[in-house]
Amino acid sequence: MDNVLSPPDSTYIGAYLQDEFVGFIQLVQGDNIAIVSQILSMQKHWGKALNNALVAKAVEVCATRKIRWLMYGRMGNHPTLDDLKQNNGCVSFLLTRYFIVLTGKGRLAARLGCTAK
C-alpha cells in the first residue's frame, strides 16, 4: 500500500535526548538535490541546538549519498529561521520568476500588478 504522507524519496532523521524523541528533519531527494521539507524540535529543548544538529546530520547524509545540493527553503521570511540557515552555511540564490497567465482573473491580476511574493 502506498503511503501518501511519506513519499518514497523521503528520508527522516530523528533526534533523541537520552530516550526521548525530541525532533526530526525530513529530506525529500531529487536529482542531485535534497530539500529540507520539515524540521521540528521540542520547544523545551531549543537551547540545546537540536535543529543545528539535525541540519549537520542532513549534510552528512547528503555527503554520504553523494548528493551535491541541500536546499532549505526561502530566506528572508523569518528572522530566527534565517539566523539558523546562515549559521549553518546556507546562502541565498536569487531566481528569476516567470508568471504565466492562465485565466481571466490572472490577466486582470497581471494588469493590476498583483504578483505573488
Jmol script that loads the backbone (N, CA, C; Angstrom):
load data "model"
ATOM      1  N   MET A   1       0.839  -1.185   0.000  1.00  0.00           N
ATOM      2  CA  MET A   1       0.000   0.000   0.000  1.00  0.00           C
ATOM      3  C   MET A   1       0.882   1.246   0.000  1.00  0.00           C
ATOM      4  N   ASP A   2       0.562   2.215  -0.834  1.00  0.00           N
ATOM      5  CA  ASP A   2       1.331   3.455  -0.902  1.00  0.00           C
ATOM      6  C   ASP A   2       1.048   4.317   0.317  1.00  0.00           C
ATOM      7  N   ASN A   3       2.085   4.940   0.815  1.00  0.00           N
ATOM      8  CA  ASN A   3       1.938   5.857   1.938  1.00  0.00           C
ATOM      9  C   ASN A   3       2.013   7.282   1.400  1.00  0.00           C
ATOM     10  N   VAL A   4       0.881   7.959   1.353  1.00  0.00           N
ATOM     11  CA  VAL A   4       0.822   9.302   0.781  1.00  0.00           C
ATOM     12  C   VAL A   4       1.538  10.325   1.657  1.00  0.00           C
ATOM     13  N   LEU A   5       1.644  10.062   2.930  1.00  0.00           N
ATOM     14  CA  LEU A   5       2.263  11.021   3.829  1.00  0.00           C
ATOM     15  C   LEU A   5       3.788  10.994   3.758  1.00  0.00           C
ATOM     16  N   SER A   6       4.349   9.911   3.286  1.00  0.00           N
ATOM     17  CA  SER A   6       5.801   9.798   3.199  1.00  0.00           C
ATOM     18  C   SER A   6       6.183   9.272   1.826  1.00  0.00           C
ATOM     19  N   PRO A   7       6.504  10.172   0.896  1.00  0.00           N
ATOM     20  CA  PRO A   7       6.884   9.726  -0.438  1.00  0.00           C
ATOM     21  C   PRO A   7       8.118   8.820  -0.386  1.00  0.00           C
ATOM     22  N   PRO A   8       8.286   7.950  -1.373  1.00  0.00           N
ATOM     23  CA  PRO A   8       9.408   7.007  -1.348  1.00  0.00           C
ATOM     24  C   PRO A   8      10.772   7.680  -1.394  1.00  0.00           C
ATOM     25  N   ASP A   9      10.829   8.914  -1.841  1.00  0.00           N
ATOM     26  CA  ASP A   9      12.110   9.618  -1.908  1.00  0.00           C
ATOM     27  C   ASP A   9      12.375  10.467  -0.665  1.00  0.00           C
ATOM     28  N   SER A  10      11.669  10.178   0.441  1.00  0.00           N
ATOM     29  CA  SER A  10      11.854  10.918   1.692  1.00  0.00           C
ATOM     30  C   SER A  10      12.752  10.160   2.650  1.00  0.00           C
ATOM     31  N   THR A  11      13.542  10.934   3.390  1.00  0.00           N
ATOM     32  CA  THR A  11      14.376  10.386   4.457  1.00  0.00           C
ATOM     33  C   THR A  11      14.067  11.175   5.718  1.00  0.00           C
ATOM     34  N   TYR A  12      13.836  10.465   6.807  1.00  0.00           N
ATOM     35  CA  TYR A  12      13.600  11.111   8.092  1.00  0.00           C
ATOM     36  C   TYR A  12      14.794  10.854   8.992  1.00  0.00           C
ATOM     37  N   ILE A  13      15.260  11.904   9.656  1.00  0.00           N
ATOM     38  CA  ILE A  13      16.345  11.792  10.622  1.00  0.00           C
ATOM     39  C   ILE A  13      15.781  12.247  11.952  1.00  0.00           C
ATOM     40  N   GLY A  14      15.860  11.399  12.962  1.00  0.00           N
ATOM     41  CA  GLY A  14      15.313  11.714  14.273  1.00  0.00           C
ATOM     42  C   GLY A  14      16.387  12.160  15.247  1.00  0.00           C
ATOM     43  N   ALA A  15      15.989  12.999  16.184  1.00  0.00           N
ATOM     44  CA  ALA A  15      16.884  13.444  17.259  1.00  0.00           C
ATOM     45  C   ALA A  15      16.343  12.914  18.578  1.00  0.00           C
ATOM     46  N   TYR A  16      17.225  12.309  19.348  1.00  0.00           N
ATOM     47  CA  TYR A  16      16.857  11.765  20.650  1.00  0.00           C
ATOM     48  C   TYR A  16      17.744  12.373  21.708  1.00  0.00           C
ATOM     49  N   LEU A  17      17.148  12.665  22.842  1.00  0.00           N
ATOM     50  CA  LEU A  17      17.890  13.131  24.007  1.00  0.00           C
ATOM     51  C   LEU A  17      17.627  12.106  25.086  1.00  0.00           C
ATOM     52  N   GLN A  18      18.646  11.331  25.403  1.00  0.00           N
ATOM     53  CA  GLN A  18      18.520  10.138  26.236  1.00  0.00           C
ATOM     54  C   GLN A  18      17.504   9.222  25.540  1.00  0.00           C
ATOM     55  N   ASP A  19      16.377   8.915  26.131  1.00  0.00           N
ATOM     56  CA  ASP A  19      15.395   8.027  25.495  1.00  0.00           C
ATOM     57  C   ASP A  19      14.200   8.784  24.927  1.00  0.00           C
ATOM     58  N   GLU A  20      14.265  10.101  24.909  1.00  0.00           N
ATOM     59  CA  GLU A  20      13.129  10.917  24.471  1.00  0.00           C
ATOM     60  C   GLU A  20      13.325  11.386  23.022  1.00  0.00           C
ATOM     61  N   PHE A  21      12.313  11.167  22.194  1.00  0.00           N
ATOM     62  CA  PHE A  21      12.319  11.666  20.816  1.00  0.00           C
ATOM     63  C   PHE A  21      12.040  13.159  20.883  1.00  0.00           C
ATOM     64  N   VAL A  22      13.002  13.992  20.435  1.00  0.00           N
ATOM     65  CA  VAL A  22      12.880  15.432  20.643  1.00  0.00           C
ATOM     66  C   VAL A  22      12.804  16.249  19.353  1.00  0.00           C
ATOM     67  N   GLY A  23      12.980  15.605  18.191  1.00  0.00           N
ATOM     68  CA  GLY A  23      12.874  16.353  16.949  1.00  0.00           C
ATOM     69  C   GLY A  23      13.174  15.499  15.733  1.00  0.00           C
ATOM     70  N   PHE A  24      12.891  16.063  14.556  1.00  0.00           N
ATOM     71  CA  PHE A  24      13.190  15.344  13.321  1.00  0.00           C
ATOM     72  C   PHE A  24      13.364  16.332  12.173  1.00  0.00           C
ATOM     73  N   ILE A  25      13.988  15.833  11.117  1.00  0.00           N
ATOM     74  CA  ILE A  25      14.109  16.568   9.871  1.00  0.00           C
ATOM     75  C   ILE A  25      13.703  15.613   8.756  1.00  0.00           C
ATOM     76  N   GLN A  26      12.959  16.130   7.787  1.00  0.00           N
ATOM     77  CA  GLN A  26      12.556  15.338   6.627  1.00  0.00           C
ATOM     78  C   GLN A  26      13.264  15.888   5.400  1.00  0.00           C
ATOM     79  N   LEU A  27      13.944  15.010   4.681  1.00  0.00           N
ATOM     80  CA  LEU A  27      14.597  15.368   3.429  1.00  0.00           C
ATOM     81  C   LEU A  27      13.861  14.695   2.288  1.00  0.00           C
ATOM     82  N   VAL A  28      13.578  15.442   1.242  1.00  0.00           N
ATOM     83  CA  VAL A  28      12.986  14.878   0.031  1.00  0.00           C
ATOM     84  C   VAL A  28      14.071  14.949  -1.039  1.00  0.00           C
ATOM     85  N   GLN A  29      14.392  13.780  -1.593  1.00  0.00           N
ATOM     86  CA  GLN A  29      15.508  13.699  -2.523  1.00  0.00           C
ATOM     87  C   GLN A  29      15.036  13.763  -3.960  1.00  0.00           C
ATOM     88  N   GLY A  30      15.775  14.557  -4.767  1.00  0.00           N
ATOM     89  CA  GLY A  30      15.547  14.645  -6.203  1.00  0.00           C
ATOM     90  C   GLY A  30      16.836  14.303  -6.922  1.00  0.00           C
ATOM     91  N   ASP A  31      16.982  14.772  -8.145  1.00  0.00           N
ATOM     92  CA  ASP A  31      18.195  14.525  -8.912  1.00  0.00           C
ATOM     93  C   ASP A  31      19.318  15.406  -8.397  1.00  0.00           C
ATOM     94  N   ASN A  32      20.243  14.822  -7.658  1.00  0.00           N
ATOM     95  CA  ASN A  32      21.428  15.514  -7.161  1.00  0.00           C
ATOM     96  C   ASN A  32      21.100  16.622  -6.155  1.00  0.00           C
ATOM     97  N   ILE A  33      19.901  16.572  -5.560  1.00  0.00           N
ATOM     98  CA  ILE A  33      19.494  17.584  -4.576  1.00  0.00           C
ATOM     99  C   ILE A  33      18.615  16.930  -3.515  1.00  0.00           C
ATOM    100  N   ALA A  34      18.740  17.423  -2.306  1.00  0.00           N
ATOM    101  CA  ALA A  34      17.821  17.051  -1.224  1.00  0.00           C
ATOM    102  C   ALA A  34      17.233  18.350  -0.695  1.00  0.00           C
ATOM    103  N   ILE A  35      15.963  18.320  -0.396  1.00  0.00           N
ATOM    104  CA  ILE A  35      15.260  19.517   0.075  1.00  0.00           C
ATOM    105  C   ILE A  35      14.755  19.261   1.489  1.00  0.00           C
ATOM    106  N   VAL A  36      15.034  20.194   2.386  1.00  0.00           N
ATOM    107  CA  VAL A  36      14.505  20.096   3.747  1.00  0.00           C
ATOM    108  C   VAL A  36      13.021  20.426   3.665  1.00  0.00           C
ATOM    109  N   SER A  37      12.202  19.413   3.896  1.00  0.00           N
ATOM    110  CA  SER A  37      10.756  19.603   3.804  1.00  0.00           C
ATOM    111  C   SER A  37      10.176  20.021   5.154  1.00  0.00           C
ATOM    112  N   GLN A  38      10.701  19.436   6.217  1.00  0.00           N
ATOM    113  CA  GLN A  38      10.248  19.754   7.581  1.00  0.00           C
ATOM    114  C   GLN A  38      11.436  19.687   8.511  1.00  0.00           C
ATOM    115  N   ILE A  39      11.433  20.535   9.508  1.00  0.00           N
ATOM    116  CA  ILE A  39      12.377  20.409  10.619  1.00  0.00           C
ATOM    117  C   ILE A  39      11.642  20.892  11.867  1.00  0.00           C
ATOM    118  N   LEU A  40      11.527  20.003  12.818  1.00  0.00           N
ATOM    119  CA  LEU A  40      10.783  20.314  14.044  1.00  0.00           C
ATOM    120  C   LEU A  40      11.546  19.789  15.248  1.00  0.00           C
ATOM    121  N   SER A  41      11.544  20.556  16.314  1.00  0.00           N
ATOM    122  CA  SER A  41      12.120  20.090  17.570  1.00  0.00           C
ATOM    123  C   SER A  41      11.268  20.608  18.718  1.00  0.00           C
ATOM    124  N   MET A  42      11.368  19.921  19.840  1.00  0.00           N
ATOM    125  CA  MET A  42      10.562  20.302  21.003  1.00  0.00           C
ATOM    126  C   MET A  42      11.027  21.641  21.558  1.00  0.00           C
ATOM    127  N   GLN A  43      10.082  22.513  21.807  1.00  0.00           N
ATOM    128  CA  GLN A  43      10.391  23.864  22.266  1.00  0.00           C
ATOM    129  C   GLN A  43      11.155  23.847  23.581  1.00  0.00           C
ATOM    130  N   LYS A  44      10.860  22.907  24.454  1.00  0.00           N
ATOM    131  CA  LYS A  44      11.534  22.895  25.760  1.00  0.00           C
ATOM    132  C   LYS A  44      13.027  22.569  25.632  1.00  0.00           C
ATOM    133  N   HIS A  45      13.467  22.099  24.462  1.00  0.00           N
ATOM    134  CA  HIS A  45      14.884  21.773  24.248  1.00  0.00           C
ATOM    135  C   HIS A  45      15.558  22.712  23.248  1.00  0.00           C
ATOM    136  N   TRP A  46      14.946  23.840  22.910  1.00  0.00           N
ATOM    137  CA  TRP A  46      15.506  24.742  21.910  1.00  0.00           C
ATOM    138  C   TRP A  46      16.896  25.244  22.285  1.00  0.00           C
ATOM    139  N   GLY A  47      17.193  25.380  23.537  1.00  0.00           N
ATOM    140  CA  GLY A  47      18.505  25.851  23.973  1.00  0.00           C
ATOM    141  C   GLY A  47      19.627  24.856  23.715  1.00  0.00           C
ATOM    142  N   LYS A  48      19.300  23.658  23.292  1.00  0.00           N
ATOM    143  CA  LYS A  48      20.301  22.611  23.064  1.00  0.00           C
ATOM    144  C   LYS A  48      20.717  22.503  21.594  1.00  0.00           C
ATOM    145  N   ALA A  49      20.291  23.438  20.767  1.00  0.00           N
ATOM    146  CA  ALA A  49      20.682  23.489  19.342  1.00  0.00           C
ATOM    147  C   ALA A  49      20.340  22.205  18.590  1.00  0.00           C
ATOM    148  N   LEU A  50      19.158  21.667  18.843  1.00  0.00           N
ATOM    149  CA  LEU A  50      18.741  20.437  18.164  1.00  0.00           C
ATOM    150  C   LEU A  50      18.641  20.626  16.655  1.00  0.00           C
ATOM    151  N   ASN A  51      18.077  21.758  16.224  1.00  0.00           N
ATOM    152  CA  ASN A  51      17.932  21.985  14.782  1.00  0.00           C
ATOM    153  C   ASN A  51      19.295  22.074  14.101  1.00  0.00           C
ATOM    154  N   ASN A  52      20.278  22.664  14.775  1.00  0.00           N
ATOM    155  CA  ASN A  52      21.630  22.709  14.215  1.00  0.00           C
ATOM    156  C   ASN A  52      22.174  21.293  14.040  1.00  0.00           C
ATOM    157  N   ALA A  53      21.957  20.450  15.041  1.00  0.00           N
ATOM    158  CA  ALA A  53      22.420  19.059  14.964  1.00  0.00           C
ATOM    159  C   ALA A  53      21.700  18.313  13.847  1.00  0.00           C
ATOM    160  N   LEU A  54      20.414  18.571  13.672  1.00  0.00           N
ATOM    161  CA  LEU A  54      19.657  17.909  12.604  1.00  0.00           C
ATOM    162  C   LEU A  54      20.150  18.348  11.226  1.00  0.00           C
ATOM    163  N   VAL A  55      20.422  19.635  11.061  1.00  0.00           N
ATOM    164  CA  VAL A  55      20.947  20.138   9.783  1.00  0.00           C
ATOM    165  C   VAL A  55      22.324  19.530   9.518  1.00  0.00           C
ATOM    166  N   ALA A  56      23.172  19.462  10.555  1.00  0.00           N
ATOM    167  CA  ALA A  56      24.504  18.875  10.398  1.00  0.00           C
ATOM    168  C   ALA A  56      24.403  17.414   9.964  1.00  0.00           C
ATOM    169  N   LYS A  57      23.490  16.679  10.551  1.00  0.00           N
ATOM    170  CA  LYS A  57      23.309  15.268  10.180  1.00  0.00           C
ATOM    171  C   LYS A  57      22.768  15.161   8.759  1.00  0.00           C
ATOM    172  N   ALA A  58      21.877  16.070   8.367  1.00  0.00           N
ATOM    173  CA  ALA A  58      21.351  16.065   6.998  1.00  0.00           C
ATOM    174  C   ALA A  58      22.479  16.287   5.992  1.00  0.00           C
ATOM    175  N   VAL A  59      23.398  17.197   6.305  1.00  0.00           N
ATOM    176  CA  VAL A  59      24.559  17.447   5.438  1.00  0.00           C
ATOM    177  C   VAL A  59      25.399  16.175   5.343  1.00  0.00           C
ATOM    178  N   GLU A  60      25.606  15.530   6.467  1.00  0.00           N
ATOM    179  CA  GLU A  60      26.388  14.275   6.491  1.00  0.00           C
ATOM    180  C   GLU A  60      25.719  13.198   5.634  1.00  0.00           C
ATOM    181  N   VAL A  61      24.398  13.045   5.761  1.00  0.00           N
ATOM    182  CA  VAL A  61      23.664  12.062   4.962  1.00  0.00           C
ATOM    183  C   VAL A  61      23.795  12.384   3.477  1.00  0.00           C
ATOM    184  N   CYS A  62      23.660  13.653   3.121  1.00  0.00           N
ATOM    185  CA  CYS A  62      23.801  14.060   1.717  1.00  0.00           C
ATOM    186  C   CYS A  62      25.204  13.758   1.194  1.00  0.00           C
ATOM    187  N   ALA A  63      26.213  14.038   2.004  1.00  0.00           N
ATOM    188  CA  ALA A  63      27.597  13.767   1.586  1.00  0.00           C
ATOM    189  C   ALA A  63      27.807  12.267   1.381  1.00  0.00           C
ATOM    190  N   THR A  64      27.279  11.455   2.273  1.00  0.00           N
ATOM    191  CA  THR A  64      27.409  10.004   2.156  1.00  0.00           C
ATOM    192  C   THR A  64      26.749   9.490   0.881  1.00  0.00           C
ATOM    193  N   ARG A  65      25.616  10.078   0.535  1.00  0.00           N
ATOM    194  CA  ARG A  65      24.870   9.648  -0.663  1.00  0.00           C
ATOM    195  C   ARG A  65      25.330  10.374  -1.934  1.00  0.00           C
ATOM    196  N   LYS A  66      26.366  11.202  -1.793  1.00  0.00           N
ATOM    197  CA  LYS A  66      26.909  11.984  -2.918  1.00  0.00           C
ATOM    198  C   LYS A  66      25.854  12.900  -3.554  1.00  0.00           C
ATOM    199  N   ILE A  67      25.000  13.456  -2.692  1.00  0.00           N
ATOM    200  CA  ILE A  67      24.015  14.448  -3.112  1.00  0.00           C
ATOM    201  C   ILE A  67      24.697  15.800  -3.029  1.00  0.00           C
ATOM    202  N   ARG A  68      24.765  16.492  -4.141  1.00  0.00           N
ATOM    203  CA  ARG A  68      25.574  17.712  -4.224  1.00  0.00           C
ATOM    204  C   ARG A  68      24.938  18.923  -3.536  1.00  0.00           C
ATOM    205  N   TRP A  69      23.619  19.047  -3.556  1.00  0.00           N
ATOM    206  CA  TRP A  69      22.944  20.238  -3.045  1.00  0.00           C
ATOM    207  C   TRP A  69      21.953  19.875  -1.954  1.00  0.00           C
ATOM    208  N   LEU A  70      21.914  20.700  -0.917  1.00  0.00           N
ATOM    209  CA  LEU A  70      20.892  20.606   0.126  1.00  0.00           C
ATOM    210  C   LEU A  70      20.178  21.945   0.148  1.00  0.00           C
ATOM    211  N   MET A  71      18.900  21.943  -0.168  1.00  0.00           N
ATOM    212  CA  MET A  71      18.128  23.185  -0.232  1.00  0.00           C
ATOM    213  C   MET A  71      17.240  23.298   1.002  1.00  0.00           C
ATOM    214  N   TYR A  72      17.265  24.478   1.602  1.00  0.00           N
ATOM    215  CA  TYR A  72      16.472  24.715   2.801  1.00  0.00           C
ATOM    216  C   TYR A  72      15.623  25.961   2.602  1.00  0.00           C
ATOM    217  N   GLY A  73      14.614  25.858   1.760  1.00  0.00           N
ATOM    218  CA  GLY A  73      13.598  26.880   1.600  1.00  0.00           C
ATOM    219  C   GLY A  73      14.068  28.287   1.314  1.00  0.00           C
ATOM    220  N   ARG A  74      13.183  29.221   1.568  1.00  0.00           N
ATOM    221  CA  ARG A  74      13.451  30.641   1.290  1.00  0.00           C
ATOM    222  C   ARG A  74      14.143  31.290   2.464  1.00  0.00           C
ATOM    223  N   MET A  75      14.866  32.344   2.156  1.00  0.00           N
ATOM    224  CA  MET A  75      15.460  33.161   3.203  1.00  0.00           C
ATOM    225  C   MET A  75      14.766  34.518   3.167  1.00  0.00           C
ATOM    226  N   GLY A  76      14.669  35.146   4.329  1.00  0.00           N
ATOM    227  CA  GLY A  76      14.077  36.468   4.393  1.00  0.00           C
ATOM    228  C   GLY A  76      12.648  36.486   4.879  1.00  0.00           C
ATOM    229  N   ASN A  77      12.116  35.330   5.283  1.00  0.00           N
ATOM    230  CA  ASN A  77      10.718  35.325   5.710  1.00  0.00           C
ATOM    231  C   ASN A  77      10.550  35.105   7.214  1.00  0.00           C
ATOM    232  N   HIS A  78      11.623  34.791   7.925  1.00  0.00           N
ATOM    233  CA  HIS A  78      11.512  34.582   9.367  1.00  0.00           C
ATOM    234  C   HIS A  78      12.891  34.787   9.995  1.00  0.00           C
ATOM    235  N   PRO A  79      13.071  35.844  10.785  1.00  0.00           N
ATOM    236  CA  PRO A  79      14.413  36.211  11.276  1.00  0.00           C
ATOM    237  C   PRO A  79      15.161  35.098  12.015  1.00  0.00           C
ATOM    238  N   THR A  80      14.517  34.395  12.955  1.00  0.00           N
ATOM    239  CA  THR A  80      15.251  33.365  13.703  1.00  0.00           C
ATOM    240  C   THR A  80      15.577  32.166  12.825  1.00  0.00           C
ATOM    241  N   LEU A  81      14.679  31.821  11.909  1.00  0.00           N
ATOM    242  CA  LEU A  81      14.953  30.726  10.984  1.00  0.00           C
ATOM    243  C   LEU A  81      16.057  31.125  10.014  1.00  0.00           C
ATOM    244  N   ASP A  82      16.063  32.378   9.582  1.00  0.00           N
ATOM    245  CA  ASP A  82      17.141  32.873   8.722  1.00  0.00           C
ATOM    246  C   ASP A  82      18.485  32.799   9.443  1.00  0.00           C
ATOM    247  N   ASP A  83      18.495  33.123  10.746  1.00  0.00           N
ATOM    248  CA  ASP A  83      19.731  33.017  11.526  1.00  0.00           C
ATOM    249  C   ASP A  83      20.226  31.577  11.544  1.00  0.00           C
ATOM    250  N   LEU A  84      19.320  30.617  11.769  1.00  0.00           N
ATOM    251  CA  LEU A  84      19.693  29.198  11.760  1.00  0.00           C
ATOM    252  C   LEU A  84      20.309  28.824  10.412  1.00  0.00           C
ATOM    253  N   LYS A  85      19.672  29.252   9.333  1.00  0.00           N
ATOM    254  CA  LYS A  85      20.174  28.930   7.998  1.00  0.00           C
ATOM    255  C   LYS A  85      21.551  29.533   7.761  1.00  0.00           C
ATOM    256  N   GLN A  86      21.723  30.805   8.087  1.00  0.00           N
ATOM    257  CA  GLN A  86      23.015  31.466   7.875  1.00  0.00           C
ATOM    258  C   GLN A  86      24.101  30.870   8.759  1.00  0.00           C
ATOM    259  N   ASN A  87      23.770  30.535  10.004  1.00  0.00           N
ATOM    260  CA  ASN A  87      24.751  29.941  10.911  1.00  0.00           C
ATOM    261  C   ASN A  87      25.167  28.541  10.475  1.00  0.00           C
ATOM    262  N   ASN A  88      24.363  27.909   9.639  1.00  0.00           N
ATOM    263  CA  ASN A  88      24.687  26.575   9.138  1.00  0.00           C
ATOM    264  C   ASN A  88      25.220  26.616   7.712  1.00  0.00           C
ATOM    265  N   GLY A  89      25.571  27.815   7.234  1.00  0.00           N
ATOM    266  CA  GLY A  89      26.244  27.932   5.944  1.00  0.00           C
ATOM    267  C   GLY A  89      25.332  28.054   4.738  1.00  0.00           C
ATOM    268  N   CYS A  90      24.035  28.234   4.942  1.00  0.00           N
ATOM    269  CA  CYS A  90      23.127  28.406   3.803  1.00  0.00           C
ATOM    270  C   CYS A  90      23.364  29.782   3.175  1.00  0.00           C
ATOM    271  N   VAL A  91      23.276  29.844   1.877  1.00  0.00           N
ATOM    272  CA  VAL A  91      23.380  31.115   1.164  1.00  0.00           C
ATOM    273  C   VAL A  91      22.154  31.273   0.281  1.00  0.00           C
ATOM    274  N   SER A  92      21.820  32.508   0.027  1.00  0.00           N
ATOM    275  CA  SER A  92      20.631  32.813  -0.766  1.00  0.00           C
ATOM    276  C   SER A  92      20.992  32.861  -2.251  1.00  0.00           C
ATOM    277  N   PHE A  93      20.192  32.191  -3.079  1.00  0.00           N
ATOM    278  CA  PHE A  93      20.325  32.247  -4.529  1.00  0.00           C
ATOM    279  C   PHE A  93      19.073  32.907  -5.086  1.00  0.00           C
ATOM    280  N   LEU A  94      19.241  34.018  -5.776  1.00  0.00           N
ATOM    281  CA  LEU A  94      18.099  34.694  -6.375  1.00  0.00           C
ATOM    282  C   LEU A  94      17.741  34.005  -7.682  1.00  0.00           C
ATOM    283  N   LEU A  95      16.479  33.734  -7.868  1.00  0.00           N
ATOM    284  CA  LEU A  95      15.992  33.090  -9.079  1.00  0.00           C
ATOM    285  C   LEU A  95      14.988  33.997  -9.769  1.00  0.00           C
ATOM    286  N   THR A  96      15.023  34.025 -11.078  1.00  0.00           N
ATOM    287  CA  THR A  96      14.051  34.795 -11.844  1.00  0.00           C
ATOM    288  C   THR A  96      12.724  34.056 -11.804  1.00  0.00           C
ATOM    289  N   ARG A  97      11.653  34.795 -11.565  1.00  0.00           N
ATOM    290  CA  ARG A  97      10.319  34.195 -11.535  1.00  0.00           C
ATOM    291  C   ARG A  97       9.553  34.637 -12.765  1.00  0.00           C
ATOM    292  N   TYR A  98       8.860  33.694 -13.368  1.00  0.00           N
ATOM    293  CA  TYR A  98       8.024  33.975 -14.527  1.00  0.00           C
ATOM    294  C   TYR A  98       6.584  33.621 -14.170  1.00  0.00           C
ATOM    295  N   PHE A  99       5.658  34.471 -14.577  1.00  0.00           N
ATOM    296  CA  PHE A  99       4.252  34.236 -14.319  1.00  0.00           C
ATOM    297  C   PHE A  99       3.552  33.994 -15.648  1.00  0.00           C
ATOM    298  N   ILE A 100       2.835  32.912 -15.728  1.00  0.00           N
ATOM    299  CA  ILE A 100       2.092  32.577 -16.935  1.00  0.00           C
ATOM    300  C   ILE A 100       0.610  32.713 -16.604  1.00  0.00           C
ATOM    301  N   VAL A 101      -0.046  33.595 -17.300  1.00  0.00           N
ATOM    302  CA  VAL A 101      -1.460  33.871 -17.053  1.00  0.00           C
ATOM    303  C   VAL A 101      -2.295  32.758 -17.678  1.00  0.00           C
ATOM    304  N   LEU A 102      -3.149  32.128 -16.869  1.00  0.00           N
ATOM    305  CA  LEU A 102      -3.959  31.010 -17.348  1.00  0.00           C
ATOM    306  C   LEU A 102      -5.450  31.311 -17.378  1.00  0.00           C
ATOM    307  N   THR A 103      -5.878  32.326 -16.651  1.00  0.00           N
ATOM    308  CA  THR A 103      -7.312  32.607 -16.551  1.00  0.00           C
ATOM    309  C   THR A 103      -7.569  34.101 -16.722  1.00  0.00           C
ATOM    310  N   GLY A 104      -8.835  34.437 -16.848  1.00  0.00           N
ATOM    311  CA  GLY A 104      -9.226  35.842 -16.925  1.00  0.00           C
ATOM    312  C   GLY A 104      -8.861  36.589 -15.650  1.00  0.00           C
ATOM    313  N   LYS A 105      -9.039  35.941 -14.509  1.00  0.00           N
ATOM    314  CA  LYS A 105      -8.664  36.558 -13.236  1.00  0.00           C
ATOM    315  C   LYS A 105      -7.153  36.794 -13.204  1.00  0.00           C
ATOM    316  N   GLY A 106      -6.412  35.868 -13.766  1.00  0.00           N
ATOM    317  CA  GLY A 106      -4.957  36.009 -13.826  1.00  0.00           C
ATOM    318  C   GLY A 106      -4.548  37.182 -14.694  1.00  0.00           C
ATOM    319  N   ARG A 107      -5.228  37.360 -15.840  1.00  0.00           N
ATOM    320  CA  ARG A 107      -4.932  38.506 -16.719  1.00  0.00           C
ATOM    321  C   ARG A 107      -5.211  39.816 -15.994  1.00  0.00           C
ATOM    322  N   LEU A 108      -6.327  39.862 -15.268  1.00  0.00           N
ATOM    323  CA  LEU A 108      -6.677  41.067 -14.518  1.00  0.00           C
ATOM    324  C   LEU A 108      -5.624  41.334 -13.437  1.00  0.00           C
ATOM    325  N   ALA A 109      -5.231  40.300 -12.709  1.00  0.00           N
ATOM    326  CA  ALA A 109      -4.220  40.447 -11.649  1.00  0.00           C
ATOM    327  C   ALA A 109      -2.908  40.944 -12.242  1.00  0.00           C
ATOM    328  N   ALA A 110      -2.524  40.416 -13.402  1.00  0.00           N
ATOM    329  CA  ALA A 110      -1.273  40.838 -14.056  1.00  0.00           C
ATOM    330  C   ALA A 110      -1.344  42.301 -14.472  1.00  0.00           C
ATOM    331  N   ARG A 111      -2.499  42.721 -15.025  1.00  0.00           N
ATOM    332  CA  ARG A 111      -2.654  44.113 -15.437  1.00  0.00           C
ATOM    333  C   ARG A 111      -2.588  45.063 -14.242  1.00  0.00           C
ATOM    334  N   LEU A 112      -3.094  44.599 -13.097  1.00  0.00           N
ATOM    335  CA  LEU A 112      -3.086  45.423 -11.893  1.00  0.00           C
ATOM    336  C   LEU A 112      -1.753  45.360 -11.147  1.00  0.00           C
ATOM    337  N   GLY A 113      -0.853  44.508 -11.633  1.00  0.00           N
ATOM    338  CA  GLY A 113       0.462  44.403 -10.993  1.00  0.00           C
ATOM    339  C   GLY A 113       0.478  43.555  -9.749  1.00  0.00           C
ATOM    340  N   CYS A 114      -0.531  42.709  -9.580  1.00  0.00           N
ATOM    341  CA  CYS A 114      -0.596  41.841  -8.397  1.00  0.00           C
ATOM    342  C   CYS A 114       0.169  40.550  -8.709  1.00  0.00           C
ATOM    343  N   THR A 115       1.331  40.379  -8.103  1.00  0.00           N
ATOM    344  CA  THR A 115       2.105  39.168  -8.301  1.00  0.00           C
ATOM    345  C   THR A 115       2.393  38.534  -6.943  1.00  0.00           C
ATOM    346  N   ALA A 116       2.555  37.238  -6.927  1.00  0.00           N
ATOM    347  CA  ALA A 116       2.861  36.519  -5.696  1.00  0.00           C
ATOM    348  C   ALA A 116       4.274  36.839  -5.261  1.00  0.00           C
ATOM    349  N   LYS A 117       4.476  36.926  -3.962  1.00  0.00           N
ATOM    350  CA  LYS A 117       5.828  37.190  -3.432  1.00  0.00           C
ATOM    351  C   LYS A 117       6.336  35.980  -2.718  1.00  0.00           C
TER     352      LYS A 117
END
end "model"
wireframe off; spacefill off
backbone 0.3
color backbone group
